[in-house]
Structure formats: structure tokens, C-alpha cells
């Protein structure tokens, strides 16, 4: 069975980043957009990241323009928006497709139970969240309207961080 460690993300500098580099950490993978109602979740995601990052937790953001073209930016402009305007310090990758014919292989894996063994839900909007355990397995998902500060999500993160 594959894990998320079999995939890469493309960094803003054009280099591939193996998700295996995050091995042994609990991950929250989120598809983001700069012009969405849920864009305000960047602040909550950063707060969550700061709260748990020293305990083996990472957030990986994958901007996408798949839902009503709410991510028109690319490249340096998008990186600047995330780093300076939203002040996020967690990894943000280049814009990808998270649904449809050109869906990135990572998101095909995340949303297909026959590939990941547990979750079969594709993103229906921006800021859909997938929770990954320390072994790189998809263990849960959270719809866009679930706040990164929700007790349900934070409880799951705490459980996964505490597991050996």
C-alpha cells in the first residue's frame, strides 16, 4: 500500500520536495486559495502550526484554482501572498489541481480509498483538510467549514502526536 511518502510537492523555486522528508510527523494537508471565504483560515492554520510544530506536526498547503477560480495567483506572487500577507511559516507548494482530469497524483491518492486504504472523499471546496499519521497513512479528513482550531481536529492531532 502506498503512503504519502511516495509523492512530491513542487516548491516555488521549482525544486521537487519529497513528502518522505516529513516522515515520522503528523501532517495536515490542505488545498488553499487566496480569494475564498475560507482564506481567513490561514491565520488559524498558522496558529495550529505554531502550537504543534515542535511536537512533530506539519501543515502542507497546496494552492488550487479548481473551485470558481479563487486562486488566480501563481509563482512569486502567490508565495508573497502566503508568506507576507497571510504570514504563514508552514510549507506552501506551487499551485496544483486537486480535482478533475488534471488532478495531481497526491490528491488522487488522498481522495481515493482504493489507493490510500481509508478515505474516499475528494475536496469539494478550498481548505479541505486531510490528516496523515506518522506512517504516512491518511486517517481522516475535514471539510472546508471545519475550523483548524476545532476541538475535533485538535483532539485527533493530539492523539496522533502521542502515538508511538
SVG drawing of the C-alpha trace seen along z (x, -y; Angstrom):
<svg xmlns="http://www.w3.org/2000/svg" viewBox="-19 -41 34 43">
<polyline fill="none" stroke="black" stroke-width="0.4" points="0.0,0.0 1.3,-3.5 1.7,-6.3 2.0,-10.0 5.8,-9.5 5.6,-8.1 4.7,-11.6 6.4,-15.0 5.4,-18.6 6.8,-21.3 8.3,-24.2 8.1,-27.8 11.8,-27.6 10.9,-24.8 12.5,-22.0 10.7,-18.8 10.3,-18.2 9.8,-14.6 7.0,-14.2 9.2,-11.5 11.1,-14.4 8.1,-14.7 8.3,-11.0 7.5,-10.4 5.4,-13.6 1.7,-14.1 0.6,-16.1 -2.4,-18.2 -2.6,-18.6 -4.8,-21.5 -5.8,-22.8 -5.9,-26.6 -7.0,-29.6 -6.3,-33.3 -9.8,-34.6 -12.0,-32.3 -14.4,-32.9 -12.2,-30.4 -8.9,-32.2 -9.3,-33.5 -8.3,-30.0 -4.7,-30.8 -4.5,-32.5 -6.0,-29.6 -3.8,-27.2 -0.7,-29.2 -1.8,-29.2 -2.3,-25.4 1.1,-25.0 2.8,-27.1 1.0,-25.2 2.1,-21.7 5.1,-22.0 7.7,-21.4 5.8,-18.1 6.2,-16.6 3.4,-18.3 3.5,-19.9 0.9,-21.6 1.4,-21.3 -0.6,-23.8 -1.3,-23.1 -2.9,-26.1 -5.5,-25.3 -7.6,-27.2 -10.1,-24.4 -13.1,-26.0 -14.5,-29.1 -11.0,-30.3 -10.4,-31.5 -6.7,-31.1 -5.6,-33.3 -2.1,-33.8 0.9,-31.7 4.7,-31.7 6.3,-34.6 3.0,-36.5 1.4,-33.5 4.4,-32.9 4.4,-36.5 0.7,-36.4 1.2,-33.4 4.4,-34.5 3.9,-38.2 0.1,-38.9 -1.0,-35.8 2.3,-35.4 2.3,-31.6 5.5,-29.8 4.4,-26.2 5.3,-24.8 3.3,-26.1 3.8,-24.4 3.1,-25.6 -0.5,-25.7 -1.9,-22.3 -5.2,-20.7 -6.9,-18.8 -9.8,-17.5 -10.7,-16.7 -8.9,-15.4 -5.6,-17.0 -5.7,-16.2 -2.2,-16.0 -1.2,-12.4 -1.0,-13.3 -4.6,-14.4 -5.8,-11.4 -4.2,-9.3 -5.6,-11.4 -9.2,-11.2 -9.3,-7.5 -10.0,-4.8 -8.8,-2.1 -5.4,-3.9 -5.0,-5.1 -6.9,-2.3 -9.1,-4.6 -10.6,-7.8 -12.6,-8.2 -13.6,-11.8 -12.4,-14.3 -12.2,-18.1 -15.5,-19.8 -14.1,-23.2 -11.0,-25.1 -9.5,-24.4 -10.4,-20.8 -8.1,-19.0 -6.6,-15.6 -5.0,-14.3 -2.0,-12.0 -0.4,-9.8 3.3,-9.4 3.5,-6.4 2.2,-8.5 -1.3,-7.0 -4.5,-9.0 -6.5,-8.7 -9.2,-11.3 -10.5,-14.3 -12.2,-17.6 -14.5,-19.6 -13.7,-23.3 -16.1,-24.6 -14.2,-22.8 -12.0,-25.3 -8.4,-24.4 -9.0,-25.3 -12.0,-22.9 -11.8,-20.6 -12.5,-17.6 -9.4,-18.3 -7.2,-19.3 -8.1,-16.1 -7.2,-13.9 -3.9,-15.7 -3.1,-15.3 -3.9,-11.5 -1.7,-11.0 1.2,-13.0 1.0,-11.0 1.1,-7.6 4.4,-5.8"/>
</svg>
